[in-house]
Amino acid sequence: MEAIIFCGIQATGKTSFYKQHFFDTHMRISMDQLHTRNKEGRFLEVCFSVQQPFVVDNTNAGKAEREKYITLAKQYKFKVTGYYFKSALAGAIARNNNRSGKAFIPEVGIRGTYSRLELPSLEEGFDELYFVEIVDNMFVIKPWTNEV
């Protein structure tokens, strides 16, 4: 079974990437939908108990945020794959400005996440790690090289 953890600031394409690549195979765990850590925890419990692959579609900006998912996934013998989404601040703010309603994030929120952003590393416990960027409105996935 596989646990996928997305990392990156808001408006970098994480949810669109999920829909394009994992919608048919992995449960989506997202605070945008679940709203509370209690609900998130219960969904994770179900995924682990029934061996359901899942994607954690949150910003997961810091190592500490990712650690809880990685630790649990390893405990339940899940493969842990990470996807880091290129988090260029100007591009994210521009994409966010095209959003409306609840999808729109105040710029201060994006900047705050950016200030906490820590690049992921294989040493955190990822079995695989990838770099994702948007080029000409298409997702380009590259193996992780510890560079952005």
N, C-alpha and C positions, 0 to 999 in steps of 0.2 A: 504494500500500500504506500501511497505517496502523500506527503504534506508539502504544499507549496506555500512559500512565504514571499509576498511582494514587499519591496522596499522602495520608497521614493516619495517625494513631496506630492501634494495635491496637484491635479491637472497634468499628470505626466502619462496618462493613458492606461492606468492599471485596470480599471473596470472594463474598459473597451477591450483590452488584451485578454482578460478573463473570458469575456463573451465570445471572442474570436477563437480562442485556443482551448478553453477548458469547460465551457458551459455544459457540454454533453457528457463529461466524464467526472467532474469534480464538484463537490458541494462548495458553495461560496460562503465564507464566514466573513462578515463585514459589519463593522460598527455602524455604517450608514444604514443598514437594514435592521440590525438587532438592537441598537441603541444602548444596551447595558452590558457590562462585563458578565453579569449573571447569565443572561441569555446566551452570550457568546460561549461561556464555559459549558453550558448545557448542550449546545450544538456540538462543541468539540467532543464532549463525552460520548454523544451518540455516534459521531464519526469514528472514534476510536473503538467503541464497543462493537460496531457492525463492520469495521474495516472499510470504511467509506473514504476514498481519496477526497481531499479538500484543498481549497486555496484560501489563505488568509489575505483578504483584499483590504488591507489598511495601509497607512503610511509606514508603520514599523520603522520609524526614523532612527531609533537608537538600538544599540546592541542589547540593552536591558529589555526593551520591548520584544525583541525577537527571541531572546533566551527562553522565555516561558513556553513558547510554541515549540521550539527546537527540543527542549528538555522533555516535554510531554510526548512529542512525536517519537523521539528515540526510545522512551520508556515503553511505548506501544509497538516498537519495531517498524515504524514507518520510515521510508526513505524521505530525506528532507532536501528539497530543492528550493533555491532562492533565485528570485529575479529582481535585479536592481534596475529601476527605471531612471534613465538619464534625467537628472533633476536640475536643469538649467533654469534659474529663477525667472529670467525675462520671458522665456518661452512658456513656462507654466502660467505666469500671470496673464500673458496674452491669450492662451487657450481658456483660462478661467473667465476672462472678460467676455467670452462668447457664451458663457453659461447663464442660466436664469433660474429663478426660484430657489429651491433647496440645494440645487447642484452648485450654485454660486458660493464661493468661499471668500470672505473678506480678505483683502490682500494681506492684512496683518497676520492672519492665520497661516497663510502660505509662507510668509517670511519667518514666522515663528517656527514652523516645522523645518524650514531650510536651516535655521540656526542650530537646530538639534540634530541635524542629519549626520549620521556616522556611516561610512561605507561598510558594507558587510564584508566578511572574510570567511574563508573555508574553516579557519580555526574556531569559529563560533559553533561548528557542528554541522554545517551544510554538507551534504554528500555531493551536491552539484550546485554551481552558481553561474548565473548568466547575466549579461548586460543587455538591456533593451533600450532602443531609442527609436524615435519617430523620424523617418526620412521620407519626404514627399508623401505624407499621410499614410505611410505603411510602417508596420513594426519591423525592425531589423533586430534579430537576436544574435548575440555573439557570446562565445565562451568568456568566462570571467578571466581577466588578466591583471587584476588589482590596479587597473588604471581606468580613468574616466575621461 
